[in-house]
């Protein structure tokens, strides 16, 4: 019981950190970078931090989510129930979020060494926007998974 609670807490905390980080960069930092209103070095540090948060969160969510799935589901319940389908959807969204952040951050960091900011920020924009959409979708699926059972 204590292990399950700890795993669930780590899973939830890193999911919130990851989604929040992506949304912060997209909403608050990207517009500044595209206008050239932030120093390239500062933008590079923020994007590098987002990349580190993404990698750490992806690993911890994979491990904690795998533990929760292994202890709470069978193959039949994952593939044959609405809750199982939500878990599988979350897994797909998790992969999409990791991929879009990695692609966007790679594009954003390309011109930073040459002290460019507007073009790399514009190149990263579609990927980071997609990451924001995926992050919101993950939060919605998490909310659906966390809802109380019908009748309570």
N, C-alpha and C positions, 0 to 999 in steps of 0.2 A: 504494500500500500504506500509506504513512504517513497520507495523507488519510483512507483508509478506517478506519484504527485510531483516528485522532483523532475522527472522526465517531461511531464506535461508542462510544468512551469518553465523549464528551459526552452521547450519547443515554442510555447506561446511568446515568451520574452524575445527570442531571436526572430520569430516571425514578425512581431511588431517592430523591432528595431530595423529589420531589413526593409519592410514595406514603408515605414516612416522615412528612412534614409532616401529611398528612391523618390518618394513623393516630394521630400524637401529639395532634393537636387533639381528635380524637374520644375517645380513651382517657383522656388526662390533663387536658385543659382543659375540655371540655364538661361533665363531671360537676361540676367546681368552679363553673362559671358557673351551672349549673342550681340549685345549692344557694346561690348568692350568696356563695361563699367566695373570690371573686376580684373585684378592683375592676373596675368597668365600663370604665375607661380601659385597664387592662391587657388585658382581654379584647378590647377593640376593636383594640388594637395587634397582638395575636396573630392575630386573624381577618384584619386588613388585611394582615399579613405572609403569611398563608396564601394570600390572594387574589393578592398579588404573585408568590409562588412559583408558584402555579397558572398565572398568565398567562405568566410567563417560561418555565416548563417546557413549557407547551402549545406556545408558539412554537418553542422549540428542538427539542422532540420532533417537531413537524410538519416542520421543515426537515431535521433529521438523519434522521428516519424516511423522509421523501420521498426523500432522497438514497440511502439504503440500498435502498429499494424500487426506485428507478429504475436503480440499478447492479446489483442482484441478481436482479431478477424481470422477467418479461414479463407482459403481461395474461393470457396463457394459463397461466403458472405461478402467478399469484396466484389465478386462479379455478378452476384445475384440479388443484391439489395440496393435500395436507394442510398443508404449511408455508405455502403461500399463503393458505389459509383462516385459519390462525392469525394471519398478518399482518393480514388484513382484520378479524378479530375484535378484534385489538389496536387497530386504528383506531377501531372502534365503541366499544370500552371507553374509549379516550382521549377521545372526544367526550363520552361519558356522564360521565366523571370531571370534565371541565372544566365541564359544565353543572351537575352536582350541587353542586360546590364553589361556583360562582358563585351559584346559587340559595340555598344555605345561608348563605354569607357575607353576602349581601344581607339576608337575614332577621335574621341575628345582629347586624348593624350598625345596624338600624333604630332600636332603642331606646337605643343607647349615648349619643347626644347628650343625651337626657333622663336620663342616669345610671341607666337601667334595665338589668337584666342577666338576671334569671330568665326573664321572658317572651320576650325575643329569643332566648335560648339554647334555650328549649323550642321556639320556632318553627323554629329552624335544625336541631334535632336530627334529624328524619327525613331531611333532605337530606344532612347530614353523615354520618349512619350509612350511607346509601346510597352516599355517596362512599367510605367506608371499605371497603364490600363490593366496590365496583368496583376500588378500589386493590389489594385482595388478589387479585381476579380477574386484573388486569393482571400482577401478579407471577407468578401461576401460568402465564399464557400466555407470559410472557417466559421462564420456566423451561423450558417445553415447546419454545420456539423455540431456546433455547440448549443443549438437550441434544445430546450427540454423536450422530452418525448410527449407526444400527443396525450392529452388527458390530464396533464399535471398543471 
